[in-house]
Amino acid sequence: MRHNCLEELHQTFITPFERDDIYHLISQMDDVIDYIDDASQCISTYNILKFTQEANALSQLLCQAADVLKKTVVGLRDTKDIQNMRQEYQKMHDIENQGILILRKAIGRLFEEEKDTRQLIKWKEIYELLESAIDRCEDVSSTIEVMILEST
């Protein structure tokens, strides 16, 4: 995806935003995908067949974050609806804060309850990757917010 976007960027003579901003946005979106891929690879590699409550909660938050990102990316087409976009940025911020809380509780519970060190290490890595993907979604949202503010 990143390479296709960069190819399009290089072939476009006039862009609606600064090229550096677009490049930065593309890179950040690629980071989101990388974290999601890393989490799924860990789940596959570690042969995880049953998800914990916390993993489900983080996954649901990640889906919500992706939905908000979709709206904010589409919002780049019409930068006049600033109020609606601000609501989306706030939603993303709230989602990211929820993700941090779930991560902290999940890791705390792991260290309290999990007796198998291997399982503890596996789940800790998965939780951190899922939360990092959510965090990167907020980074993308923040970049879009700045791009829109600079263009108005």
DRENVEXLO-551032 format. One record per residue: residue number from 1; residue in three letters; x, y, z of N, C-alpha, C in turn. Coordinates in pm, whole numbers, padded with zeros to 5 digits. Layout:
<pts>
   pos   code     n.px     n.py     n.pz    ca.px    ca.py    ca.pz     c.px     c.py     c.pz
   NUM    ALA        X        Y        Z        X        Y        Z        X        Y        Z
...
</pts>
This chain:
<pts>
   pos   code     n.px     n.py     n.pz    ca.px    ca.py    ca.pz     c.px     c.py     c.pz
     1    MET    00081   -00118    00000    00000    00000    00000    00087    00126    00000
     2    ARG    00187    00125    00086    00276    00242    00097    00342    00273   -00037
     3    HIS    00393    00170   -00101    00463    00191   -00229    00368    00242   -00337
     4    ASN    00245    00188   -00340    00147    00235   -00438    00112    00382   -00416
     5    CYS    00093    00419   -00290    00061    00559   -00257    00176    00652   -00295
     6    LEU    00297    00610   -00265    00413    00693   -00300    00428    00707   -00451
     7    GLU    00400    00601   -00522    00405    00606   -00668    00305    00709   -00720
     8    GLU    00183    00705   -00667    00080    00803   -00707    00124    00945   -00671
     9    LEU    00183    00960   -00553    00227    01092   -00509    00332    01149   -00605
    10    HIS    00424    01067   -00648    00529    01113   -00739    00477    01144   -00879
    11    GLN    00367    01081   -00916    00310    01105   -01048    00212    01222   -01051
    12    THR    00173    01271   -00935    00076    01380   -00927    00149    01513   -00927
    13    PHE    00110    01600   -01020    00178    01728   -01034    00138    01825   -00923
    14    ILE    00008    01838   -00899   -00043    01928   -00795   -00114    01843   -00690
    15    THR   -00080    01865   -00564   -00143    01791   -00456   -00223    01888   -00369
    16    PRO   -00331    01839   -00305   -00414    01926   -00222   -00346    01965   -00090
    17    PHE   -00245    01892   -00051   -00170    01917    00072   -00021    01911    00038
    18    GLU    00060    01956    00130    00205    01951    00112    00249    01806    00090
    19    ARG    00341    01786    00000    00392    01651   -00028    00452    01585    00096
    20    ASP    00525    01663    00175    00585    01608    00297    00478    01559    00394
    21    ASP    00368    01634    00405    00258    01593    00493    00194    01464    00444
    22    ILE    00175    01455    00314    00115    01335    00256    00208    01215    00277
    23    TYR    00336    01236    00254    00433    01128    00275    00431    01082    00422
    24    HIS    00430    01178    00513    00426    01146    00656    00299    01067    00691
    25    LEU    00187    01108    00635    00060    01040    00658    00065    00896    00606
    26    ILE    00117    00880    00486    00128    00746    00428    00215    00657    00517
    27    SER    00326    00709    00564    00417    00632    00650    00349    00592    00779
    28    GLN    00274    00684    00837    00204    00653    00962    00096    00547    00940
    29    MET    00026    00555    00829   -00077    00454    00801   -00013    00318    00780
    30    ASP    00103    00318    00719    00177    00193    00701    00218    00135    00836
    31    ASP    00253    00221    00931    00287    00175    01066    00169    00105    01133
    32    VAL    00049    00159    01114   -00071    00096    01171   -00083   -00045    01117
    33    ILE   -00071   -00058    00986   -00083   -00190    00923    00026   -00284    00973
    34    ASP    00147   -00233    00988    00258   -00316    01036    00231   -00370    01176
    35    TYR    00179   -00286    01266    00149   -00333    01402    00037   -00437    01402
    36    ILE   -00063   -00415    01320   -00172   -00513    01311   -00117   -00645    01257
    37    ASP   -00033   -00637    01155    00027   -00758    01098    00116   -00828    01201
    38    ASP    00195   -00751    01275    00280   -00811    01378    00198   -00884    01483
    39    ALA    00088   -00823    01525    00001   -00887    01625   -00057   -01016    01569
    40    SER   -00104   -01013    01446   -00162   -01134    01388   -00057   -01243    01368
    41    GLN    00065   -01202    01332    00174   -01300    01319    00206   -01366    01453
    42    CYS    00207   -01286    01559    00232   -01342    01693    00123   -01441    01731
    43    ILE    00000   -01404    01705   -00113   -01492    01737   -00099   -01624    01663
    44    SER   -00061   -01617    01538   -00041   -01738    01458    00081   -01817    01505
    45    THR    00192   -01749    01523    00317   -01815    01564    00302   -01883    01700
    46    TYR    00235   -01814    01792    00218   -01868    01928    00102   -01966    01938
    47    ASN    00036   -01991    01824   -00074   -02087    01819   -00183   -02053    01922
    48    ILE   -00221   -01928    01926   -00325   -01882    02018   -00460   -01923    01960
    49    LEU   -00533   -02003    02034   -00663   -02052    01987   -00779   -01988    02062
    50    LYS   -00751   -01940    02181   -00856   -01879    02263   -00808   -01743    02310
    51    PHE   -00890   -01641    02285   -00852   -01505    02320   -00896   -01470    02462
    52    THR   -00817   -01386    02523   -00853   -01337    02656   -00953   -01222    02640
    53    GLN   -01017   -01190    02749   -01110   -01078    02754   -01040   -00949    02710
    54    GLU   -00919   -00929    02759   -00844   -00808    02727   -00805   -00801    02579
    55    ALA   -00767   -00914    02522   -00732   -00917    02380   -00855   -00883    02295
    56    ASN   -00969   -00936    02334   -01093   -00903    02264   -01124   -00754    02275
    57    ALA   -01109   -00700    02395   -01138   -00558    02417   -01045   -00469    02334
    58    LEU   -00916   -00502    02333   -00820   -00424    02253   -00851   -00437    02104
    59    SER   -00889   -00556    02060   -00923   -00577    01919   -01046   -00496    01879
    60    GLN   -01145   -00491    01968   -01264   -00411    01940   -01230   -00262    01932
    61    LEU   -01144   -00216    02024   -01101   -00076    02019   -01026   -00046    01890
    62    LEU   -00944   -00140    01847   -00870   -00122    01721   -00966   -00111    01603
    63    CYS   -01071   -00188    01604   -01172   -00177    01497   -01241   -00041    01502
    64    GLN   -01271    00007    01622   -01332    00140    01637   -01236    00247    01586
    65    ALA   -01108    00233    01621   -01008    00329    01575   -00999    00329    01422
    66    ALA   -01006    00212    01362   -01001    00203    01215   -01123    00271    01153
    67    ASP   -01239    00257    01216   -01359    00325    01166   -01344    00477    01172
    68    VAL   -01289    00526    01283   -01266    00670    01297   -01165    00717    01193
    69    LEU   -01059    00639    01172   -00959    00675    01071   -01022    00685    00932
    70    LYS   -01108    00592    00901   -01175    00595    00771   -01249    00727    00755
    71    LYS   -01321    00768    00858   -01396    00894    00851   -01303    01014    00837
    72    THR   -01192    01012    00909   -01101    01127    00901   -01028    01132    00768
    73    VAL   -00995    01018    00712   -00930    01017    00581   -01028    01066    00474
    74    VAL   -01152    01020    00482   -01254    01069    00389   -01274    01219    00410
    75    GLY   -01260    01265    00534   -01275    01407    00565   -01171    01495    00501
    76    LEU   -01062    01437    00456   -00961    01514    00383   -01015    01570    00252
    77    ARG   -01119    01505    00200   -01178    01551    00073   -01257    01680    00091
    78    ASP   -01315    01697    00211   -01396    01816    00237   -01354    01872    00372
    79    THR   -01262    01963    00369   -01206    02018    00494   -01292    02128    00555
    80    LYS   -01411    02148    00502   -01498    02255    00553   -01575    02214    00679
    81    ASP   -01593    02086    00700   -01671    02038    00815   -01580    02016    00936
    82    ILE   -01519    02123    00983   -01422    02116    01092   -01484    02062    01220
    83    GLN   -01606    02104    01251   -01670    02061    01377   -01686    01909    01383
    84    ASN   -01733    01851    01275   -01750    01706    01270   -01614    01636    01281
    85    MET   -01514    01692    01215   -01380    01632    01221   -01324    01640    01363
    86    ARG   -01348    01750    01433   -01300    01762    01571   -01361    01654    01659
    87    GLN   -01487    01621    01634   -01551    01513    01710   -01482    01380    01684
    88    GLU   -01443    01359    01560   -01373    01234    01525   -01236    01228    01593
    89    TYR   -01165    01342    01596   -01035    01345    01662   -01050    01315    01811
    90    GLN   -01155    01369    01872   -01180    01344    02014   -01214    01198    02039
    91    LYS   -01293    01138    01948   -01324    00995    01960   -01195    00913    01958
    92    MET   -01107    00949    01865   -00981    00875    01854   -00899    00889    01981
    93    HIS   -00893    01008    02035   -00820    01031    02160   -00879    00946    02273
    94    ASP   -01011    00940    02280   -01077    00860    02384   -01050    00712    02366
    95    ILE   -01052    00666    02242   -01023    00525    02214   -00881    00491    02258
    96    GLU   -00786    00578    02225   -00647    00552    02261   -00630    00549    02413
    97    ASN   -00698    00638    02484   -00692    00637    02631   -00750    00509    02689
    98    GLN   -00860    00461    02631   -00919    00334    02675   -00821    00219    02651
    99    GLY   -00752    00225    02538   -00654    00121    02506   -00543    00115    02609
   100    ILE   -00494    00230    02652   -00388    00235    02753   -00438    00173    02883
   101    LEU   -00559    00208    02924   -00615    00154    03048   -00629    00002    03041
   102    ILE   -00680   -00047    02929   -00695   -00192    02913   -00559   -00260    02915
   103    LEU   -00460   -00201    02846   -00325   -00259    02845   -00269   -00269    02985
   104    ARG   -00279   -00161    03062   -00224   -00163    03198   -00291   -00268    03285
   105    LYS   -00423   -00277    03277   -00496   -00377    03355   -00460   -00518    03310
   106    ALA   -00449   -00536    03179   -00418   -00668    03124   -00280   -00715    03169
   107    ILE   -00182   -00627    03161   -00046   -00665    03201   -00041   -00687    03352
   108    GLY   -00108   -00603    03428   -00114   -00622    03573   -00175   -00757    03608
   109    ARG   -00283   -00791    03541   -00348   -00920    03566   -00258   -01037    03526
   110    LEU   -00189   -01020    03414   -00097   -01126    03369    00007   -01156    03477
   111    PHE    00069   -01050    03529    00174   -01071    03628    00120   -01121    03761
   112    GLU   -00006   -01097    03788   -00066   -01147    03911   -00113   -01291    03899
   113    GLU   -00174   -01324    03785   -00245   -01451    03774   -00177   -01558    03689
   114    GLU   -00099   -01518    03591   -00042   -01617    03498    00081   -01683    03559
   115    LYS    00074   -01813    03575    00185   -01889    03635    00285   -01938    03531
   116    ASP    00239   -01954    03408    00325   -02001    03300    00396   -01881    03237
   117    THR    00526   -01873    03256    00605   -01759    03208    00596   -01744    03056
   118    ARG    00590   -01856    02986    00580   -01849    02840    00450   -01782    02797
   119    GLN    00341   -01819    02861    00211   -01758    02830    00212   -01609    02863
   120    LEU    00274   -01575    02973    00284   -01436    03014    00356   -01354    02906
   121    ILE    00466   -01405    02859    00545   -01335    02756    00465   -01322    02627
   122    LYS    00398   -01429    02586    00318   -01426    02463    00210   -01319    02470
   123    TRP    00130   -01325    02578    00018   -01232    02588    00064   -01088    02607
   124    LYS    00170   -01069    02680    00221   -00933    02698    00258   -00873    02563
   125    GLU    00325   -00950    02479    00363   -00900    02347    00241   -00870    02261
   126    ILE    00143   -00958    02263    00022   -00937    02183   -00053   -00813    02230
   127    TYR   -00070   -00800    02361   -00138   -00681    02415   -00067   -00553    02372
   128    GLU    00063   -00553    02385    00141   -00432    02351    00132   -00399    02202
   129    LEU    00132   -00500    02118    00120   -00475    01975   -00017   -00420    01938
   130    LEU   -00121   -00476    01999   -00257   -00426    01972   -00271   -00281    02018
   131    GLU   -00220   -00251    02137   -00229   -00114    02187   -00143   -00020    02104
   132    SER   -00029   -00067    02056    00056    00017    01971   -00013    00048    01838
   133    ALA   -00089   -00047    01786   -00165   -00022    01663   -00269    00088    01687
   134    ILE   -00335    00081    01802   -00433    00185    01838   -00363    00320    01852
   135    ASP   -00248    00319    01916   -00171    00442    01934   -00130    00502    01799
   136    ARG   -00092    00418    01705   -00053    00467    01573   -00174    00524    01499
   137    CYS   -00292    00467    01525   -00414    00524    01466   -00434    00667    01515
   138    GLU   -00408    00690    01643   -00419    00827    01695   -00316    00918    01629
   139    ASP   -00196    00866    01604   -00094    00946    01535   -00143    00990    01397
   140    VAL   -00205    00898    01325   -00258    00929    01192   -00366    01037    01204
   141    SER   -00454    01018    01300   -00561    01115    01321   -00505    01253    01353
   142    SER   -00404    01259    01435   -00341    01387    01470   -00276    01453    01349
   143    THR   -00213    01374    01266   -00151    01427    01144   -00257    01484    01052
   144    ILE   -00367    01414    01038   -00476    01464    00954   -00532    01594    01010
   145    GLU   -00545    01599    01142   -00595    01721    01204   -00505    01840    01172
   146    VAL   -00375    01820    01183   -00280    01927    01151   -00287    01965    01003
   147    MET   -00298    01867    00916   -00306    01895    00773   -00429    01980    00741
   148    ILE   -00540    01946    00803   -00663    02021    00778   -00652    02162    00836
   149    LEU   -00597    02174    00954   -00581    02307    01014   -00489    02395    00929
   150    GLU   -00384    02337    00875   -00292    02414    00793   -00352    02453    00658
   151    SER   -00449    02377    00612   -00507    02406    00480   -00622    02505    00486
   152    THR   -00672    02533    00605   -00786    02626    00615   -00742    02765    00652
</pts>
